[in-house]
Amino acid sequence: MSARNMVRNLRDSGALETQPPASRVRPMLATILVGFAFGLIAYFGATVGVPALLDAMKKDPPPMSFAKP
């Protein structure tokens, strides 16, 4: 007897509680929310983080000294 048949027999006999059918809406909404959050972080990083990082890495030119007249 396979495990699937054994579980089915136990559920039919009342030894195990029957599970309600799983809803597909909750995982779909969670996936959409995770994708939206990832996109928001990527957008924020591209529009704010990269320019700030470039400004922080910019070096000032060395001071120039000229000969005395």
N, CA, C and O atoms as a Tripos MOL2 file, in Angstrom:
@<TRIPOS>MOLECULE
protein
  276   275    69     0     0
PROTEIN
NO_CHARGES

@<TRIPOS>ATOM
      1 N           0.8470   -1.1660    0.0000 N.3       1 MET1
      2 CA          0.0000    0.0000    0.0000 C.3       1 MET1
      3 C           0.8980    1.2360    0.0000 C.2       1 MET1
      4 O           1.8260    1.3440    0.8010 O.2       1 MET1
      5 N           0.6110    2.1450   -0.8920 N.am      2 SER2
      6 CA          1.4200    3.3500   -0.9710 C.3       2 SER2
      7 C           1.0060    4.3230    0.1340 C.2       2 SER2
      8 O          -0.0740    4.2100    0.7130 O.2       2 SER2
      9 N           1.8750    5.2600    0.4030 N.am      3 ALA3
     10 CA          1.6060    6.2390    1.4570 C.3       3 ALA3
     11 C           0.3950    7.0850    1.1030 C.2       3 ALA3
     12 O          -0.3790    7.4630    1.9830 O.2       3 ALA3
     13 N           0.2280    7.3790   -0.1660 N.am      4 ARG4
     14 CA         -0.9120    8.1960   -0.5790 C.3       4 ARG4
     15 C          -2.2330    7.4680   -0.3120 C.2       4 ARG4
     16 O          -3.1950    8.0670    0.1680 O.2       4 ARG4
     17 N          -2.2680    6.1720   -0.6290 N.am      5 ASN5
     18 CA         -3.4820    5.3970   -0.3670 C.3       5 ASN5
     19 C          -3.7300    5.2600    1.1280 C.2       5 ASN5
     20 O          -4.8770    5.2960    1.5720 O.2       5 ASN5
     21 N          -2.6660    5.1020    1.9070 N.am      6 MET6
     22 CA         -2.8280    4.9730    3.3480 C.3       6 MET6
     23 C          -3.4060    6.2610    3.9410 C.2       6 MET6
     24 O          -4.3010    6.2110    4.7850 O.2       6 MET6
     25 N          -2.8980    7.4040    3.5020 N.am      7 VAL7
     26 CA         -3.4230    8.6780    4.0010 C.3       7 VAL7
     27 C          -4.8630    8.8540    3.5630 C.2       7 VAL7
     28 O          -5.6960    9.3190    4.3410 O.2       7 VAL7
     29 N          -5.1620    8.4900    2.3350 N.am      8 ARG8
     30 CA         -6.5460    8.6020    1.8540 C.3       8 ARG8
     31 C          -7.4880    7.7260    2.6830 C.2       8 ARG8
     32 O          -8.5890    8.1490    3.0360 O.2       8 ARG8
     33 N          -7.0460    6.4980    2.9920 N.am      9 ASN9
     34 CA         -7.8720    5.6130    3.8190 C.3       9 ASN9
     35 C          -8.0600    6.1650    5.2220 C.2       9 ASN9
     36 O          -9.1500    6.0690    5.7850 O.2       9 ASN9
     37 N          -7.0000    6.7470    5.7970 N.am     10 LEU10
     38 CA         -7.1150    7.3300    7.1360 C.3      10 LEU10
     39 C          -8.0580    8.5310    7.1380 C.2      10 LEU10
     40 O          -8.8100    8.7320    8.0910 O.2      10 LEU10
     41 N          -8.0170    9.3230    6.0750 N.am     11 ARG11
     42 CA         -8.9340   10.4740    5.9990 C.3      11 ARG11
     43 C         -10.3720   10.0010    5.8110 C.2      11 ARG11
     44 O         -11.2950   10.5600    6.4030 O.2      11 ARG11
     45 N         -10.5600    8.9790    4.9920 N.am     12 ASP12
     46 CA        -11.9140    8.4650    4.7690 C.3      12 ASP12
     47 C         -12.4970    7.8490    6.0360 C.2      12 ASP12
     48 O         -13.7020    7.9410    6.2730 O.2      12 ASP12
     49 N         -11.6540    7.2260    6.8460 N.am     13 SER13
     50 CA        -12.1490    6.6020    8.0650 C.3      13 SER13
     51 C         -12.3740    7.6200    9.1870 C.2      13 SER13
     52 O         -13.0210    7.3000   10.1840 O.2      13 SER13
     53 N         -11.8450    8.8490    9.0380 N.am     14 GLY14
     54 CA        -12.0480    9.8650   10.0600 C.3      14 GLY14
     55 C         -10.8960    9.9620   11.0360 C.2      14 GLY14
     56 O         -10.9540   10.7600   11.9720 O.2      14 GLY14
     57 N          -9.8460    9.1700   10.8480 N.am     15 ALA15
     58 CA         -8.6990    9.2360   11.7520 C.3      15 ALA15
     59 C          -7.8980   10.5190   11.5330 C.2      15 ALA15
     60 O          -7.3020   11.0490   12.4710 O.2      15 ALA15
     61 N          -7.8850   11.0070   10.3240 N.am     16 LEU16
     62 CA         -7.2090   12.2740   10.0200 C.3      16 LEU16
     63 C          -8.2560   13.2970    9.6010 C.2      16 LEU16
     64 O          -9.2680   12.9570    8.9900 O.2      16 LEU16
     65 N          -7.9960   14.5500    9.9390 N.am     17 GLU17
     66 CA         -8.9210   15.6000    9.5180 C.3      17 GLU17
     67 C          -8.7280   15.8610    8.0290 C.2      17 GLU17
     68 O          -7.6200   15.7710    7.5020 O.2      17 GLU17
     69 N          -9.8050   16.1790    7.3840 N.am     18 THR18
     70 CA         -9.6970   16.5190    5.9640 C.3      18 THR18
     71 C          -9.2400   17.9620    5.8550 C.2      18 THR18
     72 O          -9.6590   18.8200    6.6320 O.2      18 THR18
     73 N          -8.3880   18.2170    4.8960 N.am     19 GLN19
     74 CA         -7.8680   19.5550    4.7070 C.3      19 GLN19
     75 C          -8.7260   20.2940    3.6940 C.2      19 GLN19
     76 O          -9.1340   19.7190    2.6840 O.2      19 GLN19
     77 N          -8.9990   21.5540    3.9550 N.am     20 PRO20
     78 CA         -9.7490   22.3250    2.9600 C.3      20 PRO20
     79 C          -8.8670   22.5600    1.7270 C.2      20 PRO20
     80 O          -7.6410   22.5710    1.8370 O.2      20 PRO20
     81 N          -9.4710   22.7430    0.5840 N.am     21 PRO21
     82 CA         -8.6580   22.9930   -0.6080 C.3      21 PRO21
     83 C          -7.8590   24.2820   -0.4460 C.2      21 PRO21
     84 O          -8.3570   25.2740    0.0860 O.2      21 PRO21
     85 N          -6.6420   24.2530   -0.9040 N.am     22 ALA22
     86 CA         -5.7550   25.4070   -0.7510 C.3      22 ALA22
     87 C          -6.1660   26.5150   -1.7140 C.2      22 ALA22
     88 O          -6.5340   26.2600   -2.8600 O.2      22 ALA22
     89 N          -6.0970   27.7310   -1.2300 N.am     23 SER23
     90 CA         -6.4260   28.8820   -2.0500 C.3      23 SER23
     91 C          -5.2120   29.2830   -2.8780 C.2      23 SER23
     92 O          -4.0860   29.2520   -2.3820 O.2      23 SER23
     93 N          -5.4270   29.6530   -4.1130 N.am     24 ARG24
     94 CA         -4.3290   30.0660   -4.9800 C.3      24 ARG24
     95 C          -4.1380   31.5720   -4.9610 C.2      24 ARG24
     96 O          -3.1710   32.0780   -5.5300 O.2      24 ARG24
     97 N          -5.0400   32.2940   -4.3200 N.am     25 VAL25
     98 CA         -4.9640   33.7510   -4.3340 C.3      25 VAL25
     99 C          -3.8350   34.2390   -3.4450 C.2      25 VAL25
    100 O          -3.0920   35.1390   -3.8370 O.2      25 VAL25
    101 N          -3.6900   33.6740   -2.2710 N.am     26 ARG26
    102 CA         -2.6870   34.1500   -1.3140 C.3      26 ARG26
    103 C          -1.2610   33.9960   -1.8390 C.2      26 ARG26
    104 O          -0.4890   34.9500   -1.7420 O.2      26 ARG26
    105 N          -0.8710   32.8410   -2.3910 N.am     27 PRO27
    106 CA          0.4930   32.7590   -2.9400 C.3      27 PRO27
    107 C           0.7150   33.7000   -4.1320 C.2      27 PRO27
    108 O           1.8080   34.2390   -4.3070 O.2      27 PRO27
    109 N          -0.3340   33.8930   -4.9500 N.am     28 MET28
    110 CA         -0.2050   34.7880   -6.0850 C.3      28 MET28
    111 C           0.0070   36.2200   -5.6150 C.2      28 MET28
    112 O           0.8530   36.9260   -6.1630 O.2      28 MET28
    113 N          -0.7400   36.6600   -4.6180 N.am     29 LEU29
    114 CA         -0.5710   38.0030   -4.0960 C.3      29 LEU29
    115 C           0.7840   38.1680   -3.4210 C.2      29 LEU29
    116 O           1.4000   39.2290   -3.5240 O.2      29 LEU29
    117 N           1.2470   37.1500   -2.7430 N.am     30 ALA30
    118 CA          2.5680   37.2120   -2.1080 C.3      30 ALA30
    119 C           3.6620   37.3360   -3.1670 C.2      30 ALA30
    120 O           4.6230   38.0810   -2.9760 O.2      30 ALA30
    121 N           3.5280   36.6180   -4.2730 N.am     31 THR31
    122 CA          4.5060   36.7000   -5.3520 C.3      31 THR31
    123 C           4.5130   38.0880   -5.9760 C.2      31 THR31
    124 O           5.5750   38.6460   -6.2520 O.2      31 THR31
    125 N           3.3350   38.6390   -6.1940 N.am     32 ILE32
    126 CA          3.2350   39.9860   -6.7640 C.3      32 ILE32
    127 C           3.8390   41.0120   -5.8110 C.2      32 ILE32
    128 O           4.5420   41.9230   -6.2480 O.2      32 ILE32
    129 N           3.5720   40.8750   -4.5220 N.am     33 LEU33
    130 CA          4.1080   41.8000   -3.5320 C.3      33 LEU33
    131 C           5.6280   41.7140   -3.4450 C.2      33 LEU33
    132 O           6.2980   42.7420   -3.3440 O.2      33 LEU33
    133 N           6.1820   40.5050   -3.4810 N.am     34 VAL34
    134 CA          7.6360   40.3420   -3.4480 C.3      34 VAL34
    135 C           8.2550   40.9440   -4.7100 C.2      34 VAL34
    136 O           9.2930   41.6020   -4.6340 O.2      34 VAL34
    137 N           7.6360   40.7290   -5.8520 N.am     35 GLY35
    138 CA          8.1460   41.3180   -7.0940 C.3      35 GLY35
    139 C           8.0940   42.8310   -7.0730 C.2      35 GLY35
    140 O           9.0210   43.4940   -7.5390 O.2      35 GLY35
    141 N           7.0220   43.3790   -6.5390 N.am     36 PHE36
    142 CA          6.8920   44.8340   -6.4290 C.3      36 PHE36
    143 C           7.9520   45.3950   -5.4910 C.2      36 PHE36
    144 O           8.5610   46.4240   -5.7850 O.2      36 PHE36
    145 N           8.1770   44.7260   -4.3630 N.am     37 ALA37
    146 CA          9.1880   45.1890   -3.4070 C.3      37 ALA37
    147 C          10.5820   45.1230   -4.0290 C.2      37 ALA37
    148 O          11.3790   46.0460   -3.8540 O.2      37 ALA37
    149 N          10.8850   44.0480   -4.7510 N.am     38 PHE38
    150 CA         12.1800   43.9370   -5.4170 C.3      38 PHE38
    151 C          12.3490   45.0360   -6.4570 C.2      38 PHE38
    152 O          13.4170   45.6410   -6.5490 O.2      38 PHE38
    153 N          11.3140   45.2980   -7.2370 N.am     39 GLY39
    154 CA         11.3790   46.3590   -8.2390 C.3      39 GLY39
    155 C          11.5550   47.7260   -7.6090 C.2      39 GLY39
    156 O          12.2900   48.5600   -8.1360 O.2      39 GLY39
    157 N          10.8940   47.9660   -6.4940 N.am     40 LEU40
    158 CA         11.0220   49.2460   -5.8010 C.3      40 LEU40
    159 C          12.4400   49.4410   -5.2780 C.2      40 LEU40
    160 O          13.0030   50.5290   -5.3940 O.2      40 LEU40
    161 N          13.0120   48.3990   -4.7090 N.am     41 ILE41
    162 CA         14.3840   48.4820   -4.2020 C.3      41 ILE41
    163 C          15.3630   48.6810   -5.3630 C.2      41 ILE41
    164 O          16.2970   49.4750   -5.2500 O.2      41 ILE41
    165 N          15.1610   47.9830   -6.4560 N.am     42 ALA42
    166 CA         16.0500   48.1320   -7.6150 C.3      42 ALA42
    167 C          15.9310   49.5370   -8.2060 C.2      42 ALA42
    168 O          16.9390   50.1380   -8.5770 O.2      42 ALA42
    169 N          14.7220   50.0580   -8.2960 N.am     43 TYR43
    170 CA         14.5120   51.4120   -8.8230 C.3      43 TYR43
    171 C          15.1550   52.4490   -7.9140 C.2      43 TYR43
    172 O          15.8250   53.3630   -8.3920 O.2      43 TYR43
    173 N          14.9550   52.3140   -6.6040 N.am     44 PHE44
    174 CA         15.5430   53.2450   -5.6490 C.3      44 PHE44
    175 C          17.0700   53.1720   -5.7100 C.2      44 PHE44
    176 O          17.7440   54.2010   -5.6630 O.2      44 PHE44
    177 N          17.6030   51.9810   -5.8140 N.am     45 GLY45
    178 CA         19.0520   51.8320   -5.9030 C.3      45 GLY45
    179 C          19.6090   52.4420   -7.1720 C.2      45 GLY45
    180 O          20.6910   53.0290   -7.1540 O.2      45 GLY45
    181 N          18.8840   52.3120   -8.2780 N.am     46 ALA46
    182 CA         19.3770   52.8480   -9.5480 C.3      46 ALA46
    183 C          19.2540   54.3630   -9.6200 C.2      46 ALA46
    184 O          20.1100   55.0210  -10.2130 O.2      46 ALA46
    185 N          18.2170   54.9240   -9.0310 N.am     47 THR47
    186 CA         18.0010   56.3680   -9.1570 C.3      47 THR47
    187 C          18.6640   57.1780   -8.0560 C.2      47 THR47
    188 O          19.0000   58.3420   -8.2750 O.2      47 THR47
    189 N          18.8610   56.6010   -6.8880 N.am     48 VAL48
    190 CA         19.4390   57.3440   -5.7700 C.3      48 VAL48
    191 C          20.7990   56.7770   -5.3730 C.2      48 VAL48
    192 O          21.7480   57.5320   -5.1600 O.2      48 VAL48
    193 N          20.8950   55.4770   -5.2740 N.am     49 GLY49
    194 CA         22.1070   54.8600   -4.7640 C.3      49 GLY49
    195 C          23.3030   54.9750   -5.6890 C.2      49 GLY49
    196 O          24.4050   55.2780   -5.2330 O.2      49 GLY49
    197 N          23.1100   54.7390   -6.9740 N.am     50 VAL50
    198 CA         24.2330   54.7780   -7.9090 C.3      50 VAL50
    199 C          24.7950   56.1870   -8.0410 C.2      50 VAL50
    200 O          26.0150   56.3420   -7.9760 O.2      50 VAL50
    201 N          23.9700   57.2340   -8.2240 N.am     51 PRO51
    202 CA         24.5630   58.5800   -8.2740 C.3      51 PRO51
    203 C          25.2570   58.9720   -6.9650 C.2      51 PRO51
    204 O          26.3020   59.6220   -6.9920 O.2      51 PRO51
    205 N          24.6900   58.5850   -5.8320 N.am     52 ALA52
    206 CA         25.3410   58.8910   -4.5600 C.3      52 ALA52
    207 C          26.6660   58.1570   -4.4430 C.2      52 ALA52
    208 O          27.6370   58.7100   -3.9260 O.2      52 ALA52
    209 N          26.7170   56.9320   -4.9100 N.am     53 LEU53
    210 CA         27.9570   56.1690   -4.8760 C.3      53 LEU53
    211 C          29.0010   56.7840   -5.8070 C.2      53 LEU53
    212 O          30.1790   56.8510   -5.4540 O.2      53 LEU53
    213 N          28.5850   57.2290   -6.9800 N.am     54 LEU54
    214 CA         29.5170   57.8660   -7.9020 C.3      54 LEU54
    215 C          30.0580   59.1640   -7.3240 C.2      54 LEU54
    216 O          31.2460   59.4500   -7.4680 O.2      54 LEU54
    217 N          29.2080   59.9610   -6.6720 N.am     55 ASP55
    218 CA         29.6780   61.1940   -6.0480 C.3      55 ASP55
    219 C          30.6330   60.9010   -4.9030 C.2      55 ASP55
    220 O          31.5950   61.6420   -4.7040 O.2      55 ASP55
    221 N          30.3940   59.8560   -4.1600 N.am     56 ALA56
    222 CA         31.2680   59.5210   -3.0390 C.3      56 ALA56
    223 C          32.6330   59.0250   -3.5170 C.2      56 ALA56
    224 O          33.6330   59.1890   -2.8190 O.2      56 ALA56
    225 N          32.6760   58.4260   -4.6930 N.am     57 MET57
    226 CA         33.9410   57.8950   -5.1950 C.3      57 MET57
    227 C          34.7310   58.9190   -6.0120 C.2      57 MET57
    228 O          35.8720   58.6600   -6.3940 O.2      57 MET57
    229 N          34.1350   60.0700   -6.2770 N.am     58 LYS58
    230 CA         34.7990   61.0820   -7.0970 C.3      58 LYS58
    231 C          35.9670   61.6960   -6.3190 C.2      58 LYS58
    232 O          35.8290   62.0630   -5.1520 O.2      58 LYS58
    233 N          37.0970   61.7960   -6.9780 N.am     59 LYS59
    234 CA         38.2750   62.3910   -6.3520 C.3      59 LYS59
    235 C          38.4310   63.8250   -6.8530 C.2      59 LYS59
    236 O          38.1930   64.1280   -8.0220 O.2      59 LYS59
    237 N          38.8350   64.6880   -5.9380 N.am     60 ASP60
    238 CA         39.1360   66.0500   -6.3410 C.3      60 ASP60
    239 C          40.4770   66.0550   -7.0730 C.2      60 ASP60
    240 O          41.3520   65.2440   -6.7700 O.2      60 ASP60
    241 N          40.6390   66.9590   -8.0300 N.am     61 PRO61
    242 CA         41.9280   67.0140   -8.7290 C.3      61 PRO61
    243 C          43.0280   67.4990   -7.7780 C.2      61 PRO61
    244 O          42.7540   68.2290   -6.8250 O.2      61 PRO61
    245 N          44.2410   67.0990   -8.0340 N.am     62 PRO62
    246 CA         45.3200   67.5430   -7.1510 C.3      62 PRO62
    247 C          45.5010   69.0570   -7.2500 C.2      62 PRO62
    248 O          45.2390   69.6550   -8.2940 O.2      62 PRO62
    249 N          45.9510   69.6700   -6.1560 N.am     63 PRO63
    250 CA         46.1210   71.1360   -6.2080 C.3      63 PRO63
    251 C          47.2350   71.5160   -7.1970 C.2      63 PRO63
    252 O          48.2590   70.8430   -7.3150 O.2      63 PRO63
    253 N          46.9870   72.6000   -7.8820 N.am     64 MET64
    254 CA         47.9450   73.0760   -8.8750 C.3      64 MET64
    255 C          48.7960   74.1650   -8.2350 C.2      64 MET64
    256 O          48.2830   75.0290   -7.5240 O.2      64 MET64
    257 N          50.0780   74.1170   -8.4890 N.am     65 SER65
    258 CA         50.9460   75.1850   -8.0190 C.3      65 SER65
    259 C          51.6510   75.7910   -9.2450 C.2      65 SER65
    260 O          52.1470   75.0880  -10.1250 O.2      65 SER65
    261 N          51.6650   77.0690   -9.2550 N.am     66 PHE66
    262 CA         52.2760   77.7710  -10.3800 C.3      66 PHE66
    263 C          53.5790   78.3990   -9.9270 C.2      66 PHE66
    264 O          53.7810   78.6660   -8.7420 O.2      66 PHE66
    265 N          54.4410   78.6270  -10.8680 N.am     67 ALA67
    266 CA         55.7140   79.2860  -10.5540 C.3      67 ALA67
    267 C          55.4570   80.7350  -10.1750 C.2      67 ALA67
    268 O          54.5120   81.3600  -10.6560 O.2      67 ALA67
    269 N          56.3110   81.2590   -9.3060 N.am     68 LYS68
    270 CA         56.1760   82.6550   -8.9090 C.3      68 LYS68
    271 C          56.6170   83.5470  -10.0460 C.2      68 LYS68
    272 O          57.5840   83.2490  -10.7470 O.2      68 LYS68
    273 N          55.9040   84.6410  -10.2250 N.am     69 PRO69
    274 CA         56.3010   85.5460  -11.3290 C.3      69 PRO69
    275 C          57.5700   86.3230  -11.0100 C.2      69 PRO69
    276 O          58.0300   87.1190  -11.8290 O.2      69 PRO69
@<TRIPOS>BOND
     1     1     2 1
     2     2     3 1
     3     3     4 2
     4     3     5 am
     5     5     6 1
     6     6     7 1
     7     7     8 2
     8     7     9 am
     9     9    10 1
    10    10    11 1
    11    11    12 2
    12    11    13 am
    13    13    14 1
    14    14    15 1
    15    15    16 2
    16    15    17 am
    17    17    18 1
    18    18    19 1
    19    19    20 2
    20    19    21 am
    21    21    22 1
    22    22    23 1
    23    23    24 2
    24    23    25 am
    25    25    26 1
    26    26    27 1
    27    27    28 2
    28    27    29 am
    29    29    30 1
    30    30    31 1
    31    31    32 2
    32    31    33 am
    33    33    34 1
    34    34    35 1
    35    35    36 2
    36    35    37 am
    37    37    38 1
    38    38    39 1
    39    39    40 2
    40    39    41 am
    41    41    42 1
    42    42    43 1
    43    43    44 2
    44    43    45 am
    45    45    46 1
    46    46    47 1
    47    47    48 2
    48    47    49 am
    49    49    50 1
    50    50    51 1
    51    51    52 2
    52    51    53 am
    53    53    54 1
    54    54    55 1
    55    55    56 2
    56    55    57 am
    57    57    58 1
    58    58    59 1
    59    59    60 2
    60    59    61 am
    61    61    62 1
    62    62    63 1
    63    63    64 2
    64    63    65 am
    65    65    66 1
    66    66    67 1
    67    67    68 2
    68    67    69 am
    69    69    70 1
    70    70    71 1
    71    71    72 2
    72    71    73 am
    73    73    74 1
    74    74    75 1
    75    75    76 2
    76    75    77 am
    77    77    78 1
    78    78    79 1
    79    79    80 2
    80    79    81 am
    81    81    82 1
    82    82    83 1
    83    83    84 2
    84    83    85 am
    85    85    86 1
    86    86    87 1
    87    87    88 2
    88    87    89 am
    89    89    90 1
    90    90    91 1
    91    91    92 2
    92    91    93 am
    93    93    94 1
    94    94    95 1
    95    95    96 2
    96    95    97 am
    97    97    98 1
    98    98    99 1
    99    99   100 2
   100    99   101 am
   101   101   102 1
   102   102   103 1
   103   103   104 2
   104   103   105 am
   105   105   106 1
   106   106   107 1
   107   107   108 2
   108   107   109 am
   109   109   110 1
   110   110   111 1
   111   111   112 2
   112   111   113 am
   113   113   114 1
   114   114   115 1
   115   115   116 2
   116   115   117 am
   117   117   118 1
   118   118   119 1
   119   119   120 2
   120   119   121 am
   121   121   122 1
   122   122   123 1
   123   123   124 2
   124   123   125 am
   125   125   126 1
   126   126   127 1
   127   127   128 2
   128   127   129 am
   129   129   130 1
   130   130   131 1
   131   131   132 2
   132   131   133 am
   133   133   134 1
   134   134   135 1
   135   135   136 2
   136   135   137 am
   137   137   138 1
   138   138   139 1
   139   139   140 2
   140   139   141 am
   141   141   142 1
   142   142   143 1
   143   143   144 2
   144   143   145 am
   145   145   146 1
   146   146   147 1
   147   147   148 2
   148   147   149 am
   149   149   150 1
   150   150   151 1
   151   151   152 2
   152   151   153 am
   153   153   154 1
   154   154   155 1
   155   155   156 2
   156   155   157 am
   157   157   158 1
   158   158   159 1
   159   159   160 2
   160   159   161 am
   161   161   162 1
   162   162   163 1
   163   163   164 2
   164   163   165 am
   165   165   166 1
   166   166   167 1
   167   167   168 2
   168   167   169 am
   169   169   170 1
   170   170   171 1
   171   171   172 2
   172   171   173 am
   173   173   174 1
   174   174   175 1
   175   175   176 2
   176   175   177 am
   177   177   178 1
   178   178   179 1
   179   179   180 2
   180   179   181 am
   181   181   182 1
   182   182   183 1
   183   183   184 2
   184   183   185 am
   185   185   186 1
   186   186   187 1
   187   187   188 2
   188   187   189 am
   189   189   190 1
   190   190   191 1
   191   191   192 2
   192   191   193 am
   193   193   194 1
   194   194   195 1
   195   195   196 2
   196   195   197 am
   197   197   198 1
   198   198   199 1
   199   199   200 2
   200   199   201 am
   201   201   202 1
   202   202   203 1
   203   203   204 2
   204   203   205 am
   205   205   206 1
   206   206   207 1
   207   207   208 2
   208   207   209 am
   209   209   210 1
   210   210   211 1
   211   211   212 2
   212   211   213 am
   213   213   214 1
   214   214   215 1
   215   215   216 2
   216   215   217 am
   217   217   218 1
   218   218   219 1
   219   219   220 2
   220   219   221 am
   221   221   222 1
   222   222   223 1
   223   223   224 2
   224   223   225 am
   225   225   226 1
   226   226   227 1
   227   227   228 2
   228   227   229 am
   229   229   230 1
   230   230   231 1
   231   231   232 2
   232   231   233 am
   233   233   234 1
   234   234   235 1
   235   235   236 2
   236   235   237 am
   237   237   238 1
   238   238   239 1
   239   239   240 2
   240   239   241 am
   241   241   242 1
   242   242   243 1
   243   243   244 2
   244   243   245 am
   245   245   246 1
   246   246   247 1
   247   247   248 2
   248   247   249 am
   249   249   250 1
   250   250   251 1
   251   251   252 2
   252   251   253 am
   253   253   254 1
   254   254   255 1
   255   255   256 2
   256   255   257 am
   257   257   258 1
   258   258   259 1
   259   259   260 2
   260   259   261 am
   261   261   262 1
   262   262   263 1
   263   263   264 2
   264   263   265 am
   265   265   266 1
   266   266   267 1
   267   267   268 2
   268   267   269 am
   269   269   270 1
   270   270   271 1
   271   271   272 2
   272   271   273 am
   273   273   274 1
   274   274   275 1
   275   275   276 2
@<TRIPOS>SUBSTRUCTURE
     1 MET1         2 RESIDUE 1 A MET
     2 SER2         6 RESIDUE 1 A SER
     3 ALA3        10 RESIDUE 1 A ALA
     4 ARG4        14 RESIDUE 1 A ARG
     5 ASN5        18 RESIDUE 1 A ASN
     6 MET6        22 RESIDUE 1 A MET
     7 VAL7        26 RESIDUE 1 A VAL
     8 ARG8        30 RESIDUE 1 A ARG
     9 ASN9        34 RESIDUE 1 A ASN
    10 LEU10       38 RESIDUE 1 A LEU
    11 ARG11       42 RESIDUE 1 A ARG
    12 ASP12       46 RESIDUE 1 A ASP
    13 SER13       50 RESIDUE 1 A SER
    14 GLY14       54 RESIDUE 1 A GLY
    15 ALA15       58 RESIDUE 1 A ALA
    16 LEU16       62 RESIDUE 1 A LEU
    17 GLU17       66 RESIDUE 1 A GLU
    18 THR18       70 RESIDUE 1 A THR
    19 GLN19       74 RESIDUE 1 A GLN
    20 PRO20       78 RESIDUE 1 A PRO
    21 PRO21       82 RESIDUE 1 A PRO
    22 ALA22       86 RESIDUE 1 A ALA
    23 SER23       90 RESIDUE 1 A SER
    24 ARG24       94 RESIDUE 1 A ARG
    25 VAL25       98 RESIDUE 1 A VAL
    26 ARG26      102 RESIDUE 1 A ARG
    27 PRO27      106 RESIDUE 1 A PRO
    28 MET28      110 RESIDUE 1 A MET
    29 LEU29      114 RESIDUE 1 A LEU
    30 ALA30      118 RESIDUE 1 A ALA
    31 THR31      122 RESIDUE 1 A THR
    32 ILE32      126 RESIDUE 1 A ILE
    33 LEU33      130 RESIDUE 1 A LEU
    34 VAL34      134 RESIDUE 1 A VAL
    35 GLY35      138 RESIDUE 1 A GLY
    36 PHE36      142 RESIDUE 1 A PHE
    37 ALA37      146 RESIDUE 1 A ALA
    38 PHE38      150 RESIDUE 1 A PHE
    39 GLY39      154 RESIDUE 1 A GLY
    40 LEU40      158 RESIDUE 1 A LEU
    41 ILE41      162 RESIDUE 1 A ILE
    42 ALA42      166 RESIDUE 1 A ALA
    43 TYR43      170 RESIDUE 1 A TYR
    44 PHE44      174 RESIDUE 1 A PHE
    45 GLY45      178 RESIDUE 1 A GLY
    46 ALA46      182 RESIDUE 1 A ALA
    47 THR47      186 RESIDUE 1 A THR
    48 VAL48      190 RESIDUE 1 A VAL
    49 GLY49      194 RESIDUE 1 A GLY
    50 VAL50      198 RESIDUE 1 A VAL
    51 PRO51      202 RESIDUE 1 A PRO
    52 ALA52      206 RESIDUE 1 A ALA
    53 LEU53      210 RESIDUE 1 A LEU
    54 LEU54      214 RESIDUE 1 A LEU
    55 ASP55      218 RESIDUE 1 A ASP
    56 ALA56      222 RESIDUE 1 A ALA
    57 MET57      226 RESIDUE 1 A MET
    58 LYS58      230 RESIDUE 1 A LYS
    59 LYS59      234 RESIDUE 1 A LYS
    60 ASP60      238 RESIDUE 1 A ASP
    61 PRO61      242 RESIDUE 1 A PRO
    62 PRO62      246 RESIDUE 1 A PRO
    63 PRO63      250 RESIDUE 1 A PRO
    64 MET64      254 RESIDUE 1 A MET
    65 SER65      258 RESIDUE 1 A SER
    66 PHE66      262 RESIDUE 1 A PHE
    67 ALA67      266 RESIDUE 1 A ALA
    68 LYS68      270 RESIDUE 1 A LYS
    69 PRO69      274 RESIDUE 1 A PRO
